Amino acid sequence: MDTSGIDLLKTVLWQQFGASIKMLENSITCCPEDLWTTHPKFWYNAFHCLFFLDYYLTLPPVGFSPPSPFTLSEFEDVMPQRTYTQSELLNYLNSSKKKCQTLISGLTAEEMHRQWINESNTMRYSLLEILLYNMRHVQHHAGQLNMLLRQELNDAPDWVFRAS
């Protein structure tokens, strides 16, 4: 792929991945405090999504550790010991968004073929494929959160067409 093709791919990939992250952010932001504290499915889905957004952006993923105050509870299939606040999750989202944008902007033809392999060797993807996998995962959970908002509040954030 020539330079113009790689530049186009990076632009489109960021615009769509960034839009997925923005939709997740909008869902978290739109959740009222009472729903956040009484509906653990909401905050937990948001945390789960952010944890794996960060993990799938980590190169190499072996030895991954989320930032404080988060733990590796997602790898252990247990709920975190406490409810994370919207502010904590939005800070995590912003750091992962920057991490994603930096990773995508630095892509080269060679980097796209770089292997992303988890510690147990059960997930083996090219960097390009793990980015697409990750974007799908974010959009899946943003959709779940929007559905919860519609069910509980009869309202949800609008669709985001692309990030800038």
C-alpha positions in Angstrom: 0.0 0.0 0.0 1.4 3.4 -0.9 1.6 6.4 1.4 -1.6 8.0 0.2 -3.5 4.7 0.8 -2.0 4.4 4.3 -2.9 8.0 5.1 -6.5 7.5 3.9 -6.8 4.3 6.0 -5.4 6.1 9.1 -7.8 9.0 8.6 -10.9 6.8 8.1 -9.9 4.4 10.9 -9.5 7.3 13.4 -12.7 9.0 12.3 -14.7 5.9 12.9 -12.9 4.6 16.0 -13.0 8.1 17.4 -16.8 8.3 16.7 -17.3 5.0 18.6 -15.3 6.4 21.6 -17.3 9.6 21.5 -20.6 7.6 21.5 -19.3 5.8 24.6 -18.4 9.1 26.2 -21.8 10.6 25.4 -23.5 7.6 27.0 -21.4 7.9 30.2 -22.0 11.6 30.4 -25.7 11.4 29.8 -26.3 8.9 32.6 -27.8 10.7 35.6 -26.2 10.0 39.1 -29.2 8.1 40.4 -29.1 5.7 37.5 -25.4 5.4 37.9 -25.6 4.4 41.5 -28.7 2.2 41.4 -28.1 0.4 38.1 -24.7 -1.4 38.4 -25.2 -2.8 34.9 -24.6 0.7 33.5 -21.4 1.7 35.2 -20.0 -1.8 35.0 -20.6 -2.1 31.2 -18.9 1.3 30.8 -15.9 0.1 32.9 -15.7 -3.2 31.1 -15.6 -1.5 27.8 -12.9 1.0 28.9 -10.8 -1.7 30.4 -10.7 -3.7 27.2 -10.3 -0.5 25.0 -7.1 0.2 26.9 -6.0 -3.5 26.9 -6.5 -3.9 23.2 -4.5 -0.7 22.5 -1.5 -2.0 24.6 1.5 -3.1 22.7 2.5 -5.7 23.7 -0.5 -6.7 25.8 1.6 -9.0 28.0 2.0 -7.4 31.4 -0.9 -5.0 30.8 -2.0 -3.1 33.9 -4.8 -0.5 34.0 -4.1 2.9 35.6 -5.1 3.5 39.2 -7.7 3.1 40.7 -8.6 0.3 38.4 -7.6 -3.3 38.9 -7.3 -6.4 36.8 -10.7 -7.7 38.0 -11.9 -8.0 34.4 -9.3 -10.7 33.8 -10.6 -12.5 36.9 -14.3 -12.3 35.9 -15.2 -10.5 39.1 -16.9 -7.2 39.7 -14.7 -4.4 40.9 -14.8 -4.0 44.7 -16.4 -0.6 44.4 -18.5 1.5 42.0 -16.3 3.6 39.8 -17.4 7.2 39.4 -18.4 8.8 36.1 -15.4 11.2 36.5 -13.0 8.3 37.0 -14.4 6.5 33.9 -14.4 9.7 31.8 -10.7 10.3 32.7 -9.9 6.7 31.7 -11.8 7.2 28.5 -9.8 10.4 27.7 -6.5 8.7 28.3 -7.5 5.7 26.1 -8.8 8.0 23.4 -5.4 9.7 23.2 -3.6 6.3 23.3 -5.8 5.2 20.4 -5.3 8.4 18.3 -1.5 8.2 18.9 -1.4 4.5 17.9 -3.5 5.1 14.7 -1.5 8.2 13.7 1.7 6.2 13.9 0.6 3.3 11.8 2.8 2.2 8.9 2.3 -0.6 6.4 4.7 -2.7 8.5 3.0 -1.8 11.8 -0.4 -2.9 10.5 1.1 -6.4 10.2 2.6 -6.4 13.6 1.1 -9.2 15.8 -1.0 -8.5 18.8 -0.9 -11.7 20.9 -2.4 -12.0 24.4 -0.5 -13.7 27.3 -2.4 -17.0 26.9 -1.8 -17.0 23.2 -5.5 -17.5 22.6 -5.9 -14.2 20.7 -3.6 -13.6 17.7 -4.4 -10.6 15.5 -2.5 -8.2 13.3 -2.5 -4.7 14.7 -5.0 -3.6 12.1 -7.4 -6.4 13.0 -7.2 -5.8 16.7 -8.0 -2.1 16.1 -11.1 -3.1 14.2 -12.0 -5.7 16.8 -11.6 -3.1 19.5 -13.7 -0.6 17.7 -16.5 -3.1 17.3 -16.3 -3.9 21.0 -16.6 -0.2 21.9 -19.5 0.3 19.6 -21.2 -2.8 21.0 -21.1 -1.5 24.6 -22.0 2.1 23.6 -25.1 0.5 22.0 -25.9 -1.4 25.2 -25.5 1.7 27.3 -27.7 3.7 24.9 -30.4 1.0 25.1 -30.3 1.2 29.0 -30.7 5.0 28.8 -33.7 4.6 26.5 -35.3 2.0 28.7 -34.7 3.9 31.9 -35.0 7.6 30.7 -36.6 7.3 27.3 -33.6 9.3 26.0 -30.1 8.6 24.7 -27.4 10.5 22.9 -27.4 11.0 19.2 -25.4 9.0 16.7 -21.9 10.3 16.1 -21.0 10.1 12.4 -17.3 10.6 12.7 -14.6 12.0 14.9 -12.6 15.0 13.8 
